[in-house]
Amino acid sequence: MRQALCLAAIALVAVLAAAAARAEGVAATVPAAISVDELAPGMRGCGLTVMKDARHGRFEVEILGVLRGAAPGRNGVIVRASGLGLEQSAIIAGMSGSPVYVDGRLVGAVIAILQGM
């Protein structure tokens, strides 16, 4: 079976996560963020999203690279996504905002599809 390449830009929300962690009573619920400096091609993690019937779903990600300065003050992370049928469909509409984690730490959120093959 041919594997489809799913590339998604991940917006790093480390600044937002850090700010939220400082809010009273929130620190225990906000996962630590991982810096782009700690990411390397080949690292694996997971993302969480909601699929049909409002069921939570987990998809796998493999870090392919980092785009420094992808937007003003922001970096992007290119990933290959798999699971939940993403091998055939790529990232689909409605997945924007889905959190992505590596080593249990927040990388950011899915924000855009760059390419689906």
C-alpha positions in Angstrom: 0.0 0.0 0.0 1.4 3.3 -1.0 1.9 5.7 1.9 0.8 9.3 1.4 3.0 12.1 2.7 1.2 14.4 5.0 3.0 17.6 5.7 1.5 20.1 8.2 2.8 23.3 9.6 2.8 23.3 13.3 2.6 26.7 15.0 4.6 26.8 18.1 2.6 28.0 21.0 5.3 27.8 23.6 4.9 31.5 24.4 1.1 31.0 24.9 1.6 27.9 26.9 4.1 29.6 29.2 1.8 32.5 29.7 -1.2 30.2 30.4 1.0 28.3 32.9 1.5 31.5 34.9 -2.2 32.0 35.2 -3.5 31.1 38.7 -4.6 27.4 38.9 -3.7 26.5 35.4 0.0 25.4 35.7 -1.0 21.8 36.6 -3.1 21.4 33.5 -0.8 23.0 30.8 1.8 20.6 29.5 5.4 21.9 29.2 6.4 23.1 25.8 9.4 21.9 23.8 11.7 24.4 22.1 12.3 24.2 18.3 16.0 24.0 19.3 15.3 20.6 20.8 13.5 19.2 17.7 15.3 17.1 15.2 14.3 15.2 12.0 13.2 11.7 12.9 11.7 12.5 16.3 8.3 11.0 16.8 5.3 12.2 18.7 1.5 12.3 18.5 -1.4 14.7 17.9 -4.9 14.7 19.3 -8.0 15.6 17.3 -11.7 14.9 17.2 -12.9 12.8 14.3 -16.5 11.8 13.4 -19.0 11.2 16.1 -17.1 13.5 18.5 -14.7 10.7 19.3 -11.2 11.7 20.3 -8.5 10.4 18.0 -4.7 10.1 18.2 -2.5 10.4 15.2 1.2 9.9 14.9 3.7 12.5 13.7 7.3 12.3 12.6 9.4 15.6 12.6 10.8 16.3 9.2 12.2 19.7 9.8 11.9 23.2 11.3 11.1 26.4 9.4 12.6 29.2 11.3 10.8 32.5 10.8 7.9 30.9 9.0 5.8 33.9 10.0 6.8 37.1 11.9 7.9 35.9 15.4 6.9 32.3 14.7 8.6 29.1 13.6 7.0 26.2 11.8 7.6 22.5 12.2 7.0 20.2 9.2 5.7 16.7 10.1 4.6 13.5 8.5 1.2 12.5 10.0 -0.2 9.0 10.0 -3.0 7.1 11.6 -6.7 7.8 11.5 -6.5 7.4 7.7 -4.2 10.4 7.3 -2.0 8.3 5.1 -4.6 8.5 2.4 -6.3 11.9 3.1 -3.5 14.0 4.6 -4.5 16.6 7.2 -8.1 17.4 6.8 -10.3 20.5 7.3 -11.2 20.8 11.0 -7.9 19.6 12.3 -6.6 23.1 12.8 -5.8 23.7 16.4 -5.1 20.0 17.1 -2.3 19.9 19.6 0.9 18.0 18.8 3.3 16.5 21.4 6.8 15.1 21.3 8.2 13.4 24.4 5.0 14.4 26.3 5.7 18.1 25.7 3.7 20.5 23.6 5.1 21.3 20.2 2.2 23.4 19.0 -1.0 23.1 17.0 -1.8 22.1 13.4 -2.5 25.3 11.5 -2.2 24.6 7.8 -1.7 22.0 5.1 1.4 22.5 3.0 1.2 19.5 0.8 -0.6 16.2 0.5 0.6 13.6 -1.9 
